[in-house]
Amino acid sequence: MANYHLQTPFSEDVIRQLKVGDIVQFNGTLFGLRDLTQIYMFDQRHDPPVSLQDMPCIHTAPSLRKVGNRWEPVCVGTTTSVRMDRFSPQLIEKYGVRVIIGKSGLYKRSLEAMKRYGAVYMSIVGGAAALETQQIEEVEAVYWEHLHPEALYQFRVKEFGPLTVSMDSHGNHKYFDVIAEAKKRLPEIYEKLGIINTA
Amino acid sequence: MRNFDYMIIEEVAKELYIRALCDLPPDVRVALKSAEEKETSPTGKEILRTMLKNVEIADQKKTLICQDTGLPIYMIKFGTAFHWDGAEIKDRIYEGAKRATVEFPFRGSSTHPVTRINPQTSVGEGLPVTYFDFVKGIDYLDILMIPKGSGSENMSSMKMFIPADGVSALKKFVVDTVLEAGGNPCPPGVIGVGIGGTADLVCRLAKEALARPVGQRNHDPLYAEMEKELEEAINATGMGPMGLGGDISTLAVHIEAAYTHITQNPVAVNTQCWPARRAKAKIYPDGRVEYGH
């Protein structure tokens, strides 16, 4: 387990160095997207108007306020990632995204894309939106504004995190490991509770 | 005394929603701090520290703990020594929840279940969720407000077992449901368990179990013992904070129970996230309001 302080954009080498359990904080650009953003990108075939190559993307839940022409963060948190699993391999393959940030992880196909193209998944602490909002220095741009609050957001962040690497480019998946370990422990747990029928 | 100003209820309903979203109850803070001290996984410890830091920032900035402002739930107890106008109270609570959303302002999450249109008010047909109860011998109104986020609510579950399945089926269901939920409900939270009643009552009991201060045991030693047993079982899975591994997978298991039918054996699990948000007020007939948790 190592601690990293990184800067965007991320090179493939840096990302391939990261291993499950590492703690990361970073500075630079962070793109926010979620369900509808990616339905618009992949199902309705709209290329993003900005390059996502070597960049991090977060499964964002943004509450923003528009003052004149500028957007200000009110409260920006993170949403559950599994709903966006279907889009994640394409995000990595087609647009070169290096880091996907969210909560609760993605499935096997995403893990395979990470291995193949050099990308990782980082877990943020869910529910910690007050902290997250404070780490957003500026909302630099909102693309596809008509989709707000599910548009494509470009944030400038400072010391963003702490994030835990929970899926790496070497095929490791922390959530799968934790569940596998829990299942191993289950017979003993059931026995202690007096559960006989474990079907 | 007969001319109670019901606008007070509207103000309180609004204030409670905002307070619940910004100010975590002291018992939850203590439970999180104690979890952080006990946790031996470095990742789990770091996550719990981040949660505590987030609560501090929400205090300093007087802002939302989490962006999911949830669906509003109000649990109202009427003191019957004063004649309260219940229908008026229901209307004022509706308006108060709506005003909290619009005036703070924060994201409203209430949505039409078919058209998916979101009025950005946190209310709508059937919302806010309101529970009414009556208490003899007191004259005040007791309102407990819980904003329920979807990450945790989506992981809730109920099942109608039969008597032949025994109590052990209920225990297994609780452990399996929590394991299935994994990191989705933002653990470690309180696990609310309902036992007995009917299909609807058992779900309500599970929700009411979440309303108790963290770790406050059921008054019946039988259920208190089950709470302890289930807490140990859930923590023994090693799922840990945010499902990333560790010793602390739940802050507490709370059980609420009711008698059931001779042929029934129902159980419900209502999961709460680590920010177990709630706020409370007592409203007296002379217009005084006391806030708390």
Interface residues (C-beta under 8 A of the other chain):
Chain A: M1 G21 I23 A61 P62 S63 V74 C75 V76 G77 T79 T80 V82 K103 S104 G105 S123 V125 G126 G127 A128 A129 A130 L131 T133 Q134 P149 P162 T164 S166 K174 Y175 D177 V178 I179 E181 A182 K183 R185 L186 E188 I189 Y190 K192 L193 G194 I195 I196 N197 T198
Chain B: P42 T43 E46 I47 T50 M51 K53 N54 V55 I57 A58 K61 T63 L64 I65 C66 Q67 D68 P105 F106 R107 G149 G151 D165 S168 A169 K171 K172 V175 L179 G182 G183 N184 C186 E229 L230 E232 A233 A236 T237 G238 M239 G240 M242 G243 L244 G245 C273 W274 P275
